Amino acid sequence: MLIYLNATVDQLTAENPAEIEDLFSDLLLASLNGTHFVIIDRRVCDWAKENLSCNNRERAQLDRLKELYTQRGSLPSIARSILEVEVGQLQLTEVTPHKYRIGHKPLLNGSYLEDARLLVEHIENDGDILRIILNETRRKHPIRAFRFSLLHGGGADIAACLRVEIPNRHIVVSVVDSDKVAPNDTPSATKRKLDREANNQTFVGMVCETPCKEAENYIPIATLRAHRQKICPEFISFETLESLITDQNVTGESDCVWLYFDLKKGIESEKLDAISDPSVVDWLRERYQLSDSQFSDIEIGGFGDAILRQFLNCGEAVKDFVSFMNTPYWKTHFANFFDLIYWYFASERKVRGV
């Protein structure tokens, strides 16, 4: 995450010298280790070198941060998420959404400068595809490195994991499947539980649901079809699905039938027939081109529970997926979502020898 020391020389001079020594030691270590992306004003870098007991490695990093400030000084004004550190006892505050402020004393008493945490439902599959996506996001991001530690939420237990993690005072982002069947569907029970935990206290991070049904829906149908022999040789409904996608009238972000199609199970008519929200039913009926027909009249099977892992195991398909991330479709439906997540994990490249 972008960590910005917003303090003047006078403010630093007036504080407890031992605490300021610890503050700079921790900030510089986070920068050297590539844990976070630290910005310190040039004059403050000079003051620290002259007044603090820095070792040679820390002094060299202060010189580096000073030199890079010309390029980096504007980043706090454009960052979508940022932790701003000031001198004093200010408790962690979310000033505006995704922008936080904290005094140096609470910062030193927390674990904010350790690796940020990414909490997912399934550490292997979800973690693997998120790394692929963030790695490609990195190429066009103002900050060209990211870092996080993965935490396994275990599906229904993910809210309990967040409840444990927040008091540890780490930066933590939780990403869960929305499980929605339409963009106007209600949040899942898992998302509601996570929101309750997140609303109990201020923390640096967020809880977010996928801008589609599940992580599988990031994968375009064209990629699955192009590599069907390795990924899904038994799937027989490509023509039907592609026809629905081509014929739909997509009006904006998240408004696409493929985003909410259940890739694992396919059409489960009993579940769709049981939906009581008229707006959700109307969206589904329009997308599946139903007039007087019932959902039971649609026969489209799924790709199976292992579809995400099968995709991830196909190197050629992953390569095509990375190229897909540069298309207008990706930019419309996904780019903004992952750009915000990336800001929470933005980091320095680790300095060699550290």
SULRA-V530253 format. One record per residue. N is the residue number from 1. SS is DSSP state (a for helix, b for strand, c for the rest). OMEGA is omega in whole degrees, -180 to 180 (* if undefined). Layout:
n=N ss=SS omega=OMEGA
n=N ss=SS omega=OMEGA
This chain:
n=1 ss=c omega=176
n=2 ss=b omega=178
n=3 ss=b omega=-175
n=4 ss=b omega=176
n=5 ss=b omega=-178
n=6 ss=c omega=-176
n=7 ss=c omega=177
n=8 ss=c omega=177
n=9 ss=a omega=-180
n=10 ss=a omega=179
n=11 ss=a omega=180
n=12 ss=a omega=-179
n=13 ss=a omega=-176
n=14 ss=c omega=-176
n=15 ss=c omega=177
n=16 ss=c omega=-176
n=17 ss=a omega=-179
n=18 ss=a omega=179
n=19 ss=a omega=180
n=20 ss=a omega=174
n=21 ss=a omega=-179
n=22 ss=a omega=-179
n=23 ss=a omega=-178
n=24 ss=a omega=178
n=25 ss=a omega=-179
n=26 ss=a omega=180
n=27 ss=a omega=-179
n=28 ss=a omega=177
n=29 ss=a omega=178
n=30 ss=a omega=179
n=31 ss=a omega=-179
n=32 ss=a omega=-178
n=33 ss=c omega=-176
n=34 ss=c omega=-179
n=35 ss=c omega=179
n=36 ss=c omega=180
n=37 ss=b omega=-172
n=38 ss=b omega=177
n=39 ss=b omega=178
n=40 ss=b omega=-179
n=41 ss=c omega=-178
n=42 ss=a omega=-177
n=43 ss=a omega=179
n=44 ss=a omega=176
n=45 ss=a omega=179
n=46 ss=a omega=-179
n=47 ss=a omega=-178
n=48 ss=a omega=180
n=49 ss=a omega=-176
n=50 ss=a omega=-169
n=51 ss=a omega=-178
n=52 ss=c omega=-179
n=53 ss=c omega=-178
n=54 ss=c omega=173
n=55 ss=c omega=-175
n=56 ss=a omega=180
n=57 ss=a omega=179
n=58 ss=a omega=179
n=59 ss=a omega=178
n=60 ss=a omega=179
n=61 ss=a omega=175
n=62 ss=a omega=177
n=63 ss=a omega=-179
n=64 ss=a omega=180
n=65 ss=a omega=177
n=66 ss=a omega=-179
n=67 ss=a omega=-177
n=68 ss=a omega=-175
n=69 ss=a omega=179
n=70 ss=a omega=179
n=71 ss=a omega=-170
n=72 ss=a omega=-173
n=73 ss=c omega=-179
n=74 ss=c omega=-176
n=75 ss=a omega=178
n=76 ss=a omega=-178
n=77 ss=a omega=-179
n=78 ss=a omega=-177
n=79 ss=c omega=177
n=80 ss=c omega=169
n=81 ss=c omega=-175
n=82 ss=b omega=172
n=83 ss=b omega=-177
n=84 ss=b omega=-177
n=85 ss=b omega=176
n=86 ss=b omega=180
n=87 ss=c omega=176
n=88 ss=c omega=-173
n=89 ss=c omega=-178
n=90 ss=c omega=176
n=91 ss=c omega=-177
n=92 ss=c omega=-179
n=93 ss=b omega=172
n=94 ss=b omega=-173
n=95 ss=b omega=171
n=96 ss=b omega=-178
n=97 ss=c omega=176
n=98 ss=c omega=179
n=99 ss=b omega=-168
n=100 ss=b omega=177
n=101 ss=b omega=-178
n=102 ss=b omega=174
n=103 ss=b omega=-175
n=104 ss=a omega=-179
n=105 ss=a omega=176
n=106 ss=a omega=178
n=107 ss=a omega=-179
n=108 ss=a omega=180
n=109 ss=a omega=-179
n=110 ss=c omega=-180
n=111 ss=c omega=-175
n=112 ss=c omega=-177
n=113 ss=c omega=171
n=114 ss=c omega=179
n=115 ss=c omega=170
n=116 ss=c omega=-178
n=117 ss=b omega=171
n=118 ss=b omega=-177
n=119 ss=b omega=-178
n=120 ss=b omega=-179
n=121 ss=c omega=-178
n=122 ss=c omega=-167
n=123 ss=c omega=-175
n=124 ss=c omega=-176
n=125 ss=a omega=-179
n=126 ss=a omega=-180
n=127 ss=a omega=-178
n=128 ss=a omega=-177
n=129 ss=a omega=177
n=130 ss=a omega=177
n=131 ss=a omega=178
n=132 ss=a omega=-178
n=133 ss=a omega=-179
n=134 ss=a omega=178
n=135 ss=a omega=177
n=136 ss=a omega=176
n=137 ss=a omega=-179
n=138 ss=a omega=-173
n=139 ss=c omega=-179
n=140 ss=c omega=-176
n=141 ss=c omega=177
n=142 ss=c omega=177
n=143 ss=c omega=-166
n=144 ss=c omega=176
n=145 ss=c omega=177
n=146 ss=b omega=-179
n=147 ss=c omega=174
n=148 ss=c omega=171
n=149 ss=b omega=-179
n=150 ss=b omega=174
n=151 ss=b omega=-178
n=152 ss=b omega=-179
n=153 ss=c omega=178
n=154 ss=c omega=176
n=155 ss=a omega=-175
n=156 ss=a omega=-178
n=157 ss=a omega=-172
n=158 ss=a omega=179
n=159 ss=a omega=177
n=160 ss=a omega=177
n=161 ss=a omega=178
n=162 ss=a omega=179
n=163 ss=a omega=178
n=164 ss=a omega=-171
n=165 ss=a omega=-175
n=166 ss=a omega=180
n=167 ss=c omega=177
n=168 ss=c omega=176
n=169 ss=c omega=168
n=170 ss=c omega=165
n=171 ss=c omega=-175
n=172 ss=b omega=176
n=173 ss=b omega=178
n=174 ss=b omega=178
n=175 ss=b omega=-179
n=176 ss=b omega=174
n=177 ss=c omega=179
n=178 ss=c omega=-177
n=179 ss=c omega=180
n=180 ss=c omega=176
n=181 ss=c omega=179
n=182 ss=c omega=-177
n=183 ss=c omega=-179
n=184 ss=c omega=176
n=185 ss=c omega=-179
n=186 ss=c omega=177
n=187 ss=c omega=-179
n=188 ss=c omega=177
n=189 ss=a omega=179
n=190 ss=a omega=179
n=191 ss=a omega=180
n=192 ss=a omega=177
n=193 ss=a omega=178
n=194 ss=a omega=179
n=195 ss=a omega=179
n=196 ss=a omega=178
n=197 ss=a omega=-178
n=198 ss=a omega=-178
n=199 ss=a omega=-179
n=200 ss=c omega=-180
n=201 ss=c omega=179
n=202 ss=c omega=174
n=203 ss=c omega=178
n=204 ss=c omega=-178
n=205 ss=b omega=-178
n=206 ss=b omega=171
n=207 ss=b omega=-180
n=208 ss=b omega=177
n=209 ss=b omega=180
n=210 ss=c omega=178
n=211 ss=c omega=-179
n=212 ss=c omega=-177
n=213 ss=c omega=-177
n=214 ss=c omega=180
n=215 ss=a omega=178
n=216 ss=a omega=-176
n=217 ss=a omega=171
n=218 ss=a omega=-173
n=219 ss=c omega=179
n=220 ss=c omega=-180
n=221 ss=a omega=-180
n=222 ss=a omega=179
n=223 ss=a omega=178
n=224 ss=a omega=-179
n=225 ss=a omega=-178
n=226 ss=a omega=-177
n=227 ss=c omega=-174
n=228 ss=a omega=-177
n=229 ss=a omega=180
n=230 ss=a omega=-173
n=231 ss=a omega=-172
n=232 ss=c omega=-174
n=233 ss=c omega=-176
n=234 ss=c omega=-178
n=235 ss=c omega=-171
n=236 ss=c omega=-172
n=237 ss=c omega=-179
n=238 ss=a omega=-177
n=239 ss=a omega=-180
n=240 ss=a omega=-179
n=241 ss=a omega=-179
n=242 ss=a omega=177
n=243 ss=a omega=178
n=244 ss=a omega=-180
n=245 ss=a omega=-179
n=246 ss=a omega=-174
n=247 ss=a omega=-176
n=248 ss=c omega=178
n=249 ss=c omega=-178
n=250 ss=c omega=-176
n=251 ss=c omega=-179
n=252 ss=c omega=-176
n=253 ss=c omega=177
n=254 ss=c omega=-176
n=255 ss=c omega=-177
n=256 ss=c omega=-176
n=257 ss=a omega=-178
n=258 ss=a omega=-178
n=259 ss=a omega=-175
n=260 ss=a omega=173
n=261 ss=c omega=-180
n=262 ss=c omega=-176
n=263 ss=c omega=-179
n=264 ss=c omega=-171
n=265 ss=c omega=-173
n=266 ss=b omega=-180
n=267 ss=c omega=174
n=268 ss=c omega=-169
n=269 ss=a omega=-179
n=270 ss=a omega=179
n=271 ss=a omega=-180
n=272 ss=a omega=179
n=273 ss=a omega=-178
n=274 ss=c omega=-179
n=275 ss=c omega=-176
n=276 ss=c omega=-178
n=277 ss=c omega=-177
n=278 ss=a omega=-178
n=279 ss=a omega=177
n=280 ss=a omega=179
n=281 ss=a omega=-180
n=282 ss=a omega=180
n=283 ss=a omega=-179
n=284 ss=a omega=-178
n=285 ss=a omega=178
n=286 ss=a omega=-177
n=287 ss=a omega=-180
n=288 ss=c omega=173
n=289 ss=c omega=178
n=290 ss=c omega=173
n=291 ss=c omega=176
n=292 ss=c omega=-178
n=293 ss=c omega=177
n=294 ss=c omega=178
n=295 ss=a omega=180
n=296 ss=a omega=178
n=297 ss=a omega=180
n=298 ss=c omega=179
n=299 ss=c omega=176
n=300 ss=c omega=180
n=301 ss=b omega=179
n=302 ss=c omega=-180
n=303 ss=c omega=-179
n=304 ss=c omega=-175
n=305 ss=c omega=-175
n=306 ss=c omega=-172
n=307 ss=a omega=-179
n=308 ss=a omega=179
n=309 ss=a omega=178
n=310 ss=a omega=176
n=311 ss=a omega=-178
n=312 ss=a omega=180
n=313 ss=c omega=-179
n=314 ss=c omega=-176
n=315 ss=a omega=-180
n=316 ss=a omega=179
n=317 ss=a omega=178
n=318 ss=a omega=178
n=319 ss=a omega=177
n=320 ss=a omega=179
n=321 ss=a omega=178
n=322 ss=a omega=176
n=323 ss=a omega=178
n=324 ss=a omega=-179
n=325 ss=c omega=177
n=326 ss=c omega=-178
n=327 ss=c omega=175
n=328 ss=a omega=179
n=329 ss=a omega=179
n=330 ss=a omega=-179
n=331 ss=a omega=180
n=332 ss=a omega=-169
n=333 ss=a omega=-169
n=334 ss=c omega=-169
n=335 ss=a omega=-178
n=336 ss=a omega=180
n=337 ss=a omega=-177
n=338 ss=a omega=175
n=339 ss=a omega=179
n=340 ss=a omega=178
n=341 ss=a omega=-178
n=342 ss=a omega=-179
n=343 ss=a omega=179
n=344 ss=a omega=-177
n=345 ss=a omega=-180
n=346 ss=b omega=-175
n=347 ss=c omega=170
n=348 ss=c omega=164
n=349 ss=c omega=-177
n=350 ss=c omega=178
n=351 ss=c omega=-178
n=352 ss=c omega=179
n=353 ss=c omega=-180
n=354 ss=c omega=*
